[in-house]
Amino acid sequence: MARQPKVFTWSDGFHRYTVAATSRVKALEAWETDRDLFKEGVAVEAPDAPDAKAALAAPGAVIRRAEGGLKSAIDKLPKPKVRTVDAAAEAKRKKALADAEAELEAAEAEQRDAEADLERRRRTLDAEAAALSDSWTSRRSKLEAAIRRLRPR
């Protein structure tokens, strides 16, 4: 007479694996593992497992069910503590923020003015350099012409 199958189950945290087998060895073979999950305390005999009926209907076949998942993990997280906002501290923070923003705006305006002044001075220097270059070109041409006239032919 064949032995009656028992229901064994284990979970890796993401999935629950359930199988109906005649022994623990057969269950480990069905799960295709080289570890002794029973010795490690991970696998157990569970005749009342959620997939017990499905496993008994197909002995030797592994029933795999998603376990937990992200929603379950999130639900297990501790609820965040509600922060009570001190009105005086909040007013102080808002004033400090407004002051910092005003200081930033003033610094940006100062920087824009300094850059505009630098650009004006740069244009003035460029014009001065161009005038100096033109003056030098004209003077050099006159001097070279005088030298050519004075050289013997």
DALIN-V723348 format. One record per residue. N is the residue number from 1. PSI is psi in degrees with one decimal (999 if undefined). Layout:
# DALIN-V723348
n->(N:N)
psi->(PSI:PSI)
This chain:
# DALIN-V723348
n->(1:2:3:4:5:6:7:8:9:10:11:12:13:14:15:16:17:18:19:20:21:22:23:24:25:26:27:28:29:30:31:32:33:34:35:36:37:38:39:40:41:42:43:44:45:46:47:48:49:50:51:52:53:54:55:56:57:58:59:60:61:62:63:64:65:66:67:68:69:70:71:72:73:74:75:76:77:78:79:80:81:82:83:84:85:86:87:88:89:90:91:92:93:94:95:96:97:98:99:100:101:102:103:104:105:106:107:108:109:110:111:112:113:114:115:116:117:118:119:120:121:122:123:124:125:126:127:128:129:130:131:132:133:134:135:136:137:138:139:140:141:142:143:144:145:146:147:148:149:150:151:152:153)
psi->(135.7:145.9:147.8:131.5:147.8:159.1:126.8:147.3:153.2:162.9:142.5:7.8:-25.5:-34.0:152.2:128.0:123.1:138.7:147.3:120.3:161.9:-17.6:169.1:-38.2:-44.0:-36.3:-44.3:-38.8:-40.6:-36.1:-6.2:50.2:148.0:2.1:150.1:90.1:-25.8:-42.5:-36.5:-12.0:11.7:-40.4:146.6:160.1:127.8:82.6:-18.4:19.1:153.0:-30.8:18.1:-44.4:-43.0:-38.7:-41.8:-27.3:-25.6:75.5:137.6:-17.4:134.4:126.2:120.3:126.5:135.3:136.3:129.6:-94.4:-173.2:-42.6:-42.9:-41.7:-40.0:-39.6:-28.3:-12.7:148.8:143.9:140.0:143.9:139.0:122.1:129.2:131.4:122.7:123.4:-40.5:-42.7:-38.5:-40.8:-40.5:-42.5:-44.0:-39.6:-43.2:-39.0:-45.7:-41.5:-43.5:-41.3:-39.8:-40.6:-40.3:-44.7:-42.5:-41.8:-38.6:-40.7:-42.1:-42.1:-42.8:-42.6:-43.1:-41.2:-39.1:-42.1:-43.6:-40.8:-40.1:-45.5:-37.2:-44.5:-41.1:-44.9:-38.2:-42.5:-40.6:-42.0:-40.7:-41.8:-41.2:-41.4:-45.3:-42.9:-43.4:-41.8:-44.8:-46.6:-42.6:-43.4:-44.8:-43.5:-41.1:-37.2:-41.8:-40.8:-41.8:-39.6:-34.7:-16.0:144.4:149.3:999)
